[in-house]
Amino acid sequence: MVATQPKISLSLDAADTTIMHRAGMTGLYMTLKRLEKQYTSSRQRGGHISWFLTADTIKLFWEGSDFVALSWLIKESFQLDDTGLIHLTALSNAAIDLRQKIHIHEGICAVFLRHNQFYQAGKIVNAELTVEEKKVEYRYKSLTWYAHQTFAEKLCEADTQQLREDYVQMTSWLYLGGIVRHARTQNTTKLEEKPEYALALLFVPVVCHYCLLHIPSEDLKEKKPHRYGVVIPEINDFEDASQRRWRLQQLETKQLNVSSLGEAGLLYYSLDDIQPEGGYYQACQVWLYEKMNKDSRQRTLMSIEEIEVDKNTLITYQQVQKYF
């Protein structure tokens, strides 16, 4: 029998959550929505895992081994396609072209998988892309594994195969900005999370949006490593937030180039349907990652900007977008 009490319960209203937790919960919600279409019966899923979703809660149920159920969920959620590109089930869409797939892949690698201990690189792949009706060659680094795929091992005890009863230690790939500042203070500065929150944080990359920052005053002929502005939205409603993230897949890759972190935030909400008679307010954070110099192996967090979006500002931005 599937347990009548949820094995994991998550709520947007929990007092001990941050914007990062709530974003992760939304990514999990989006993933579960897609998985229930692929596997309509819990009998088709590992541990017969099932779920109950509302606009502000997620409840997971399963039977037997916690590891079997969570391992199935995680492996189905975080995959690699045949060409070594990261494939997020929540964002699977037949309409997504190769440029969009590469953009998401490189965005996640640049922001979440910055250190090579969090992934295993495959070969360099030469891809042919269509840019403004012209064929161009593009090279990207494929992966054979990344840390999200095997996270069930961190959530469960190796001997019992059951969910850990203590805390899970956080690292920067799981909680952005979560690093130990100095080895001598690691016991007091390390980040730890309850297993259910650690699971939620795993799904943060799903709901995030990855923009490329170009400063207008720079010489465009000087080739520089990509600067990534990753948008982390504040969440008030799982379903509304999910639909917004799915709508963003309509944007072409060239539209993901922005001139400021503020524009990256506005772009995230640019496809919202604003009702003239209703109120409107949204908020997000935009984290800027860039290389310190051309020889840097990985990007560094350079700044975090809080963005607030009201109705008049967004309507103005939507009007400007129509003409540029």
C-alpha positions in Angstrom: 0.0 0.0 0.0 1.2 3.5 -0.8 1.6 5.5 2.5 -1.4 7.7 3.4 1.0 10.2 5.0 3.3 11.9 2.5 7.0 10.9 2.6 7.9 14.5 1.6 5.8 17.6 1.9 6.7 21.0 0.7 4.9 24.3 1.0 5.5 27.8 -0.4 4.3 29.3 2.8 6.9 27.5 5.0 8.6 30.2 7.2 12.1 28.6 6.8 12.4 28.9 3.0 14.3 31.3 0.8 13.7 32.5 -2.7 16.0 29.6 -3.8 13.9 27.0 -2.0 10.7 28.3 -3.5 12.3 28.4 -7.0 13.4 24.8 -6.5 9.9 23.7 -5.4 8.6 25.2 -8.6 11.1 23.3 -10.7 10.0 20.1 -9.0 6.3 21.0 -9.6 7.0 21.5 -13.3 8.8 18.2 -13.5 6.1 16.3 -11.8 3.5 17.8 -14.2 5.5 16.5 -17.2 6.2 13.1 -15.6 2.5 12.5 -14.9 1.8 12.8 -18.6 4.6 10.4 -19.5 3.8 7.9 -16.8 0.1 8.2 -16.2 0.0 5.4 -13.6 2.1 5.2 -10.4 2.6 1.5 -11.3 4.9 2.6 -14.1 7.1 4.5 -11.7 9.9 3.5 -9.3 8.6 2.8 -5.8 5.1 3.5 -7.3 5.8 7.1 -6.5 2.8 9.4 -6.7 2.1 13.0 -5.8 -0.6 15.5 -4.9 -0.1 19.1 -6.2 -1.8 22.4 -5.4 -0.9 26.0 -6.2 1.3 26.1 -3.1 2.0 22.6 -1.9 3.7 19.4 -3.1 3.2 16.1 -1.4 5.1 12.9 -2.5 4.0 9.4 -1.7 5.7 6.1 -2.4 6.1 2.6 -1.0 9.1 0.6 -0.1 12.7 1.8 -0.5 13.1 5.6 -0.4 16.1 5.3 -2.6 14.3 3.4 -5.3 11.5 6.0 -5.5 13.8 9.1 -5.4 16.4 7.6 -7.7 13.7 7.0 -10.3 12.4 10.5 -9.9 15.8 12.1 -10.2 17.0 10.0 -13.1 13.8 10.8 -15.0 14.1 14.5 -14.3 17.8 15.1 -15.2 19.0 13.4 -18.3 21.5 13.8 -21.2 20.5 13.4 -24.8 22.3 11.4 -27.4 24.6 14.4 -28.2 25.7 14.9 -24.5 23.4 17.9 -23.9 21.6 18.4 -20.6 18.0 17.4 -21.0 15.5 18.7 -18.3 12.3 16.7 -18.5 10.3 19.7 -17.2 11.4 21.7 -20.2 11.1 19.0 -22.8 9.3 20.4 -25.9 9.3 19.2 -29.4 9.4 22.8 -30.6 12.8 23.6 -29.0 15.5 23.9 -31.5 19.2 22.9 -31.1 20.3 26.5 -30.4 17.9 26.6 -27.4 19.1 23.3 -26.1 22.7 24.4 -26.3 21.8 27.6 -24.6 20.2 25.9 -21.6 23.1 23.3 -21.5 25.8 26.0 -21.4 23.8 28.2 -19.0 23.5 25.4 -16.4 27.2 24.4 -16.9 28.3 28.1 -16.5 26.2 28.7 -13.4 25.6 25.5 -11.5 28.3 23.1 -12.7 31.2 25.5 -12.6 33.7 23.1 -11.1 34.7 19.9 -12.9 34.0 17.8 -9.8 30.3 18.3 -10.5 30.3 16.8 -14.0 32.2 14.5 -16.4 33.0 16.0 -19.7 32.6 14.2 -22.9 33.9 15.1 -26.3 33.7 18.5 -28.0 30.8 18.4 -30.4 30.6 20.3 -33.7 27.1 21.4 -34.3 25.6 23.1 -37.3 23.2 25.9 -36.3 21.0 28.2 -38.4 21.6 31.9 -37.5 19.6 34.5 -39.4 19.0 32.0 -42.2 22.8 31.2 -42.4 24.4 27.9 -41.5 27.2 28.3 -38.9 29.4 25.8 -37.0 29.3 25.9 -33.2 31.4 23.8 -30.8 30.1 22.8 -27.4 31.4 20.6 -24.6 29.2 17.5 -24.1 28.8 15.8 -20.8 28.6 12.1 -19.8 27.4 12.8 -16.3 26.4 15.7 -14.0 25.9 15.8 -10.2 22.1 16.2 -10.3 21.7 12.7 -11.9 22.9 10.7 -8.9 21.8 13.0 -6.0 19.6 10.2 -4.6 22.8 8.8 -3.1 23.2 12.0 -1.0 19.6 12.0 0.1 19.5 8.4 1.4 21.5 6.3 3.8 23.7 3.8 2.0 22.9 0.9 4.4 19.1 1.3 4.9 18.3 2.9 1.5 16.0 5.2 3.4 15.8 9.0 3.5 18.4 10.6 5.8 17.2 11.7 9.2 20.0 14.2 9.6 21.0 17.2 7.4 22.5 17.2 3.9 25.5 19.4 3.4 25.1 22.0 0.7 27.7 22.9 -2.0 27.6 25.7 -4.5 26.1 23.7 -7.4 23.1 22.9 -5.2 22.6 26.2 -3.5 24.0 29.1 -5.5 26.4 31.2 -3.3 26.6 28.4 -0.7 30.3 28.1 -0.1 32.5 27.7 3.0 34.5 30.9 3.3 37.5 29.4 5.1 38.6 25.9 6.0 39.2 26.9 9.6 35.6 28.0 10.0 33.9 25.3 7.9 32.2 23.7 10.9 30.4 26.9 11.7 29.9 28.4 8.2 28.9 25.2 6.3 25.3 25.1 4.9 23.1 22.2 5.7 19.5 21.4 4.7 16.8 19.0 5.6 16.6 16.2 2.9 13.2 17.5 1.6 14.7 20.9 1.0 17.8 19.5 -0.5 15.6 17.6 -3.0 13.7 20.9 -3.8 17.0 22.8 -4.4 18.0 20.2 -6.9 15.3 21.6 -9.3 16.3 25.2 -9.2 17.9 25.1 -12.7 14.5 24.2 -14.2 12.7 27.5 -13.4 15.7 29.7 -13.8 16.3 31.7 -17.0 19.8 32.2 -18.5 20.5 35.5 -20.2 23.7 36.7 -21.9 24.8 40.2 -20.7 26.3 42.5 -23.3 27.4 46.0 -22.0 26.5 48.5 -24.8 29.7 50.6 -24.3 32.0 47.6 -25.1 33.7 46.9 -28.4 31.6 44.3 -30.1 34.6 43.1 -32.1 36.5 42.1 -29.0 35.5 38.5 -28.3 34.9 38.0 -24.5 33.7 34.9 -22.6 29.9 34.9 -22.0 28.5 36.8 -19.0 25.5 34.9 -17.6 22.7 36.7 -15.8 20.6 33.9 -14.2 17.1 35.0 -13.2 15.7 33.4 -10.0 12.0 34.3 -9.7 10.1 34.9 -6.5 7.2 32.4 -6.5 3.7 33.0 -5.2 1.8 30.3 -7.1 3.3 27.0 -8.5 1.0 26.8 -11.5 1.3 30.5 -12.5 5.1 30.3 -12.2 5.2 27.1 -14.2 3.2 28.5 -17.1 5.3 31.6 -17.1 8.5 29.5 -17.4 7.0 27.4 -20.2 6.0 30.5 -22.1 9.6 31.7 -22.1 10.4 28.8 -24.4 8.7 30.7 -27.2 11.6 33.2 -27.1 14.3 32.8 -29.8 17.9 32.5 -28.6 18.8 35.9 -29.9 16.2 37.4 -27.6 18.1 36.2 -24.6 20.8 38.8 -25.0 20.3 41.7 -22.6 22.1 45.0 -21.9 21.6 45.0 -18.1 20.6 42.7 -15.2 17.4 44.8 -14.9 16.5 43.9 -18.5 17.1 40.2 -17.7 14.5 40.4 -15.0 12.0 42.2 -17.2 12.5 39.7 -19.9 11.5 36.9 -17.5 8.0 38.4 -17.2 7.8 39.9 -20.7 5.2 37.3 -22.0 2.8 37.8 -19.1 -0.7 38.9 -20.1 -1.3 42.2 -18.3 -5.0 43.1 -17.5 -5.5 46.9 -17.5 -8.0 46.7 -14.7 -6.0 44.4 -12.5 -3.0 44.8 -10.2 0.4 43.4 -11.1 3.6 42.9 -9.2 6.5 40.5 -9.5 10.0 40.2 -8.1 13.1 38.2 -8.9 16.8 38.2 -8.3 19.4 38.3 -11.1 22.8 36.7 -10.4 25.7 37.7 -12.6 28.4 35.2 -13.4 31.5 36.0 -15.4 35.1 35.0 -15.8 37.6 37.3 -14.0 39.8 37.1 -17.1 40.2 35.1 -20.3 42.3 32.5 -18.7 39.8 31.7 -15.9 38.6 28.2 -15.9 35.2 29.0 -14.3 32.9 31.9 -13.8 32.6 33.8 -10.5 29.5 35.4 -8.9 30.1 39.1 -9.4 26.8 40.6 -8.3 23.2 40.0 -7.3 20.4 42.5 -8.2 16.9 42.6 -6.7 14.4 43.4 -9.4 10.8 44.5 -8.9 8.4 44.6 -11.8 5.1 46.6 -11.6 2.4 46.9 -14.2 3.5 50.2 -15.8 7.1 49.2 -16.1 6.3 45.9 -17.8 3.7 47.3 -20.2 6.3 49.9 -21.3 8.9 47.1 -21.8 6.5 45.0 -23.8 5.7 48.0 -26.1 9.4 48.7 -26.6 10.0 45.0 -27.5 7.5 45.2 -30.3 9.7 47.7 -32.2 13.2 46.4 -31.5 
